[in-house]
Amino acid sequence: MLAMNKFRVLGTAVITIVASVVITSCKDKRSTGWEYAPNMYEHIAYDPDQRNPNFKDGKTAQVPPAGTIPVGFTPFDYPNTKEGYEQASVEVKNALALTEQNLADGKQLFTAFCSPCHGVTGQGDGTVVAHGFQAPPSYSTGQSSRGGAMKDLTDGKIYHTITYGVNNMGSYASQLSPEERWKVVMYVHHLQTL
């Protein structure tokens, strides 16, 4: 009698489990079953390209208010003009201390970003010259396209040029942070003395 009750309980459990599997498998085939952490799938935030009734223009992606500066961004308030270049020459000074570490960092950054054109020693003999591109002037003996000797370039002039570019050289503002640009400026001053 005891064995018969065990078989009944076991049989009932098996039938219940099989019935549950059959019933749940007949539902939507795309369903993965139980949903864990539904907020990961159904977020309440608006997508940037979605209409948003919370704003007058109905756009979710809004332009930042005038005059705002992104966190961590250092503005460079000198225009990309000859006048801005000359003004930066007089007013802009490197705020980083001339240390062995900063100079070593500047050398590494210069080697990675600048040496393909300017050469490892800043003589304008980079690898792009071998491929037919015009050689940039030497930092120690060349003449700047904006006037004056390359060895006389100031902190502000070098920083302005790295930020905006000049002639065939494009801007490196998106590749080098302001602090990295100042380290490159330090290293360029070292190359001017070679």
Summary of the structure (lengths in Angstrom):
residues: 194
radius of gyration: 32.7
end to end distance: 103.5
largest distance: 109.9
contacts: 428
relative contact order: 0.11
helix: 45%
strand: 3%
